[in-house]
Structure formats: structure tokens, C-alpha cells
Amino acid sequence: MATYTLPELPYDYSALAPVISPEIIELHHDKHHAAYVKGANDTLEQLAEARDKDAWGSINGLEKNLAFHLSGHILHSIYWHNMTGDGGGEPLDKDGVGELADAIAESFGSFAKFKAQLSKASATTQGSGWGVLAYEPVTGRLIVEQIYDHQGNVGQGSVPILVFDAWEHAFYLQYKNQKVDFIEAMWNVVNWQDVAKRYTAAKERANNLLLAP
């Protein structure tokens, strides 16, 4: 059975300072992300045991746990690559990400309007959650999703290309309860090159989905 593994960080712990401190990066990746990987693998083992024994009394909880831990693993894996110490600003044609910039403008009206929506969605998600820019394959447009936990409020088939982690473990040691300040600071480390590659890949895979007419 396939198992999930914790990916290595694409940079060292201090690479995103001062926006995100080395201590937060280390704890976030080595402890929190690792826990989601373990949770997904443990749940797969429990589901295998349930199949072998034909014992389905805990199926609802197991399926929920799998969605939670697997989604946490996937979103965090994207999150690390969505950031760089040399990032920030906005996607521009001169930086080779003009197609992404055009898609953002077409889908949201302007980069400023998109930034406002993603910032608000990230900062106001209830409890623990994410603000996500996703490619929606039915219309071929970009949308913002406000995801609670790791898996709630997700449009089926949508592909996350830029994710803002709004869980307290992502910022509390440095920003305390000022989530809004953390979200605003996040814009200084966005890796638009990575986001643009994910956008292109999502569009190329869209034809492989079975879409409703």
C-alpha cells in the first residue's frame, strides 16, 4: 500500500525571516506537517484492517480522518513551495508570469481586488483553516476558497495553486493573535514562479477530468 512521506523543505529554516521566524518554520514542518503525514498513514492502515475484518463500525470517523490528514499533508506540501525569501510583490509579465497575472485580472477584476479577497478569506476563516487560490476546471477561471480545517468548503475538482495557512500554529509564536498582520506579511514571500507553474499544470490536467456538461 502506498504511504505518504514528509517532503524536505526547499530552503533552510531561516529563509523566510523576518516574515516567518526560523522557529516557526521548524516546528510547523517538522512537527505539525509530520503529524498529518503520520495521521494519513495510520488511517490507511486502520482502513485496511477494517476491510480485512469486514468491520465497518468506525468507517465514518476513519473517512473523515483520512480527508483531514491527507488534505493537511497536501496543502502543507504546496505551502512550502509557495513561499520564497526572494518573493513578494505581484505577478508581472516581465518576470515571466504574465499568463498568471492575466488570469488573475480576468477572474477578479484586478490584482488588488484578488489580494483583498484572498486576504479577507484567510484572515476570517472560522477556527482553523486556509485561504486558497484555486483553478476551477469547469469554467477555466481562478477562484478563492475559504477552507476550514483542511478539507471543508472545497469545490470538487478545484486545484489549489496558492495557499495561505491561517492555523494558529503557522503564526502564533511570532504574531500572537494578530492573524491579519500575518496574512498581510505573507504577501512579501509569495513565490509567483511556483504559483505560475501550478496554474499551467492545473490547466493542462483539466481535460483529464470528467466534467459535467
C-alpha positions in Angstrom: 0.0 0.0 0.0 1.3 3.5 -0.9 2.3 5.6 2.1 2.9 9.3 2.5 6.2 10.8 3.4 7.2 14.2 4.8 8.8 16.3 2.0 12.0 18.1 2.7 11.8 21.9 2.9 13.1 23.7 -0.3 15.1 26.1 1.9 16.6 26.3 5.4 14.6 27.3 8.4 15.7 30.9 8.3 15.0 31.5 4.6 11.7 33.3 5.2 12.8 35.6 8.0 11.7 38.1 9.1 8.2 37.3 7.7 8.3 33.9 9.3 10.8 33.0 12.0 13.1 30.0 11.8 11.5 28.6 15.0 8.0 28.6 13.4 9.2 27.0 10.2 11.0 24.2 12.1 8.0 23.5 14.4 5.5 23.8 11.6 7.3 21.5 9.2 9.0 19.0 11.5 6.1 18.6 14.0 2.8 19.7 12.6 3.2 18.7 9.0 4.8 15.4 10.1 1.8 14.7 12.2 -0.5 14.9 9.2 1.7 12.5 7.3 1.6 10.1 10.2 -2.2 10.5 10.6 -2.8 9.8 6.9 -0.6 6.6 7.0 -2.2 5.4 10.3 -5.7 5.9 8.9 -4.8 3.9 5.8 -3.7 1.1 8.0 -6.9 1.2 10.0 -9.0 1.1 6.8 -7.0 -1.9 5.6 -7.7 -3.6 8.9 -11.4 -2.8 8.6 -11.5 -4.3 5.1 -9.7 -7.5 6.2 -12.1 -8.0 9.1 -15.2 -6.6 7.4 -15.6 -4.4 10.4 -17.1 -1.1 9.5 -18.3 0.4 12.8 -15.8 3.2 12.6 -16.0 3.9 8.9 -17.4 7.4 9.3 -14.6 8.5 11.6 -11.9 6.9 9.5 -13.0 8.5 6.3 -13.1 11.9 8.0 -9.7 11.3 9.5 -8.3 10.4 6.1 -9.7 13.6 4.5 -8.4 15.7 7.3 -4.8 14.3 7.4 -4.4 13.8 3.7 -5.6 17.3 2.9 -3.3 18.7 5.6 -0.4 16.9 4.0 -1.2 18.1 0.5 -1.9 21.7 1.4 1.3 22.0 3.5 3.3 20.4 0.7 2.1 23.2 -1.6 2.6 25.8 1.1 6.3 25.4 1.5 6.9 25.8 -2.2 4.5 28.8 -2.5 7.0 30.8 -0.5 10.5 32.2 -1.0 12.7 34.7 0.6 13.1 36.5 -2.7 9.3 36.6 -3.4 6.5 39.1 -2.9 5.1 41.9 -4.9 2.7 40.8 -7.7 3.0 38.6 -10.8 4.2 40.6 -13.7 4.8 39.8 -17.4 8.4 41.0 -17.2 9.1 38.2 -14.6 7.7 35.5 -16.9 4.4 35.1 -15.1 2.3 37.2 -17.3 -0.2 34.4 -18.1 -1.0 34.1 -14.4 -1.2 37.8 -14.0 -3.7 38.0 -16.9 -5.8 35.1 -15.4 -6.0 36.9 -12.0 -7.1 40.1 -13.6 -9.7 38.3 -15.7 -11.1 36.3 -12.8 -11.1 39.0 -10.1 -11.0 42.3 -12.0 -7.5 43.3 -10.8 -4.6 42.1 -8.7 -5.7 44.5 -5.9 -9.2 43.0 -5.8 -7.8 39.5 -5.8 -5.4 40.3 -3.0 -8.2 41.8 -0.9 -10.4 38.8 -1.3 -7.7 36.2 -0.5 -6.5 38.3 2.4 -10.0 38.6 3.9 -10.8 34.9 3.2 -7.6 33.8 5.0 -8.0 36.2 8.0 -11.6 35.5 8.7 -11.8 31.7 8.3 -13.5 30.4 11.4 -11.4 28.4 13.7 -8.5 26.7 11.8 -8.3 26.9 8.1 -6.8 28.3 4.9 -7.2 30.9 2.2 -6.6 29.3 -1.2 -6.4 30.5 -4.8 -7.6 27.6 -6.9 -8.0 26.8 -10.6 -11.6 25.8 -11.2 -11.7 23.5 -14.3 -15.3 23.7 -15.3 -15.1 27.4 -16.2 -11.3 27.6 -16.5 -11.2 30.5 -14.1 -9.4 31.2 -10.8 -11.4 31.2 -7.6 -10.7 31.9 -3.9 -11.7 29.3 -1.4 -12.0 29.7 2.3 -11.2 26.2 3.6 -12.0 25.3 7.2 -9.9 22.6 8.9 -8.1 21.2 5.8 -10.9 19.9 3.7 -14.2 21.8 4.3 -15.7 24.2 1.7 -13.6 22.8 -1.2 -15.1 22.9 -4.7 -14.9 19.5 -6.2 -12.2 19.3 -8.9 -10.6 22.6 -8.0 -6.8 22.6 -7.9 -5.0 24.7 -5.2 -2.2 26.8 -6.6 -1.6 29.3 -3.8 -2.3 28.6 -0.2 -2.2 30.8 2.9 -2.1 28.8 6.2 -4.3 30.5 8.7 -4.0 28.0 11.5 -2.5 29.4 14.7 0.5 27.1 14.6 1.6 29.0 11.4 2.0 32.3 13.1 1.2 32.5 16.9 4.7 32.3 18.2 5.6 35.4 16.2 2.4 37.3 15.6 0.4 36.3 18.7 -3.3 36.8 18.0 -2.8 39.2 15.1 -3.7 36.9 12.2 -4.4 39.9 10.0 -0.8 41.1 10.3 0.5 37.6 9.5 -1.7 37.4 6.4 -0.5 40.8 5.2 3.1 39.8 5.8 2.6 36.6 3.8 2.4 38.7 0.6 6.1 39.5 1.0 7.2 35.9 0.5 4.8 34.6 -2.2 6.7 32.7 -4.9 4.9 33.7 -8.0 7.1 31.5 -10.2 5.8 28.5 -8.3 2.2 29.6 -8.4 2.5 30.2 -12.2 3.9 26.7 -12.7 1.0 25.2 -10.7 -1.5 27.3 -12.7 -0.1 26.0 -16.0 -0.1 22.4 -14.8 -3.7 22.7 -13.5 -4.9 23.9 -16.9 -3.1 21.1 -18.7 -4.7 18.5 -16.4 -8.2 19.9 -16.7 -9.0 18.0 -19.8 -8.4 14.7 -18.0 -11.3 15.4 -15.5 -14.7 14.0 -16.2 -16.7 17.3 -16.2 -20.4 17.8 -16.2 -21.8 19.4 -19.4 
